[in-house]
Amino acid sequence: MLQYLSNKPASKSINGFTLIETLVTVSMIGLLSAIALPSFMGQVNRAKETEAKIAVNTLKKSQYVFYLENSTFADAIEQLDFAEPETANYSYSVQGHPRLNGRLHLAFSKRKEMKSYASVVHLKDGQLEACGLFSLNISQEHSGLELLRFTFDAIENYQRYCS
């Protein structure tokens, strides 16, 4: 019998993968997925943030046009004919204060991993001035007090954001 096993033809090979080969392959796929997934999710969040950037710029331009047509600033987002004040990712608003002499346009993120955005349109020496877009590391998941603190800081110190 031993002689029979040793005289096995060499041309017959075993097809398939061993358990070790399969485990190594699966672990390599898992490792590559663990490395790539956070990068992919970051790209997805940046794409979602583009929604806010476009919306805040639209609000800023609408406010600018509203002021030119009415000689006053819009107090509510509805006056600017803004399509959706709330989306799955962001909540949009227009804030005003007498010290600002203009309006603050906000896009508050609904998720901590995404940035919020804002812009300001105000009167400076009797001339209408629109400030650029600025980002904030704050979201609606933060406390309401933090949101209010930022809003009042932006209104009181808007020059810092407009320079």
Secondary structure, 3 states (H helix, E strand, C coil): CHHHHHCCCCCCCCCCCCHHHHHHHHHHHHHHHHHHHHHHHHHHHHHHHHHHHHHHHHHHHHHHHHHHHHCCCCCCHHHHCCCCCECCCEEEEEEEECCCCEEEEEEEECCCCCCEEEEEEEEECCEEEECCCEEECCECCCCHHHHHHHHHHHHHCHHHHHC
